[in-house]
Amino acid sequence: MPKRTKFSSPLMTTYVILIIGIRLLRDSIACLLNRWKKVRKNGEQNARDLRVSM
């Protein structure tokens, strides 16, 4: 029984770390995508404003 717990505890910790890492990665990717979309929208808006002012 002790052998089994010794084996399962590192497995569980690695599993938890993996889940947390994937979640953080997904959040950061979503954040980057949102920022990129905002930048693109701002760029299009600036281009429109330039055309209007010209």
N, C-alpha and C positions, 0 to 999 in steps of 0.2 A: 504493500500500500504506500509506504513513504516514497518508494522509487517512482510510483505513478504520479504522485503530487509534484515531486521534483521535476518530472518531465512536463507535466501539464502547465505549471506556473509560468515558465519562460515562454511556452507556446502562447498562453493567454496574453502575456505582456506584449509579445511581438504582434499578436493579432490586434490588440487595442491600439498599439502605436501605429500600426498600419492603417487602421480605420481613421484615427485622428489625422494622420499625415494626408490621407486621401481627401478627407474633408477640408483640411486647410488648403490643399492644392486646388480643390474645386472652387473654394471661396476666392482664392487669389486669382484664379483664371477668370471667374465670373466678374470680379472687380476690374481686371485688366480689360476684358471685353467691353464692359459698360463704359469705362474711361475712353476706350478707343472709339466706341460709337459716339460718345459725347463730342470727342475731338472732331470726328468726321462731320457730325451735324453742325458744329460750330464753323468748320471749314466751309461747308456748303452755304451756311447762312452768311458768312463773310463774303463769299464769292457773289451771292445775290445782292448784298448791300453794295458791293463795289460796282456791280452792273447798274444798279439803281442810281447810285451817285454819279456815275459816268453819263 
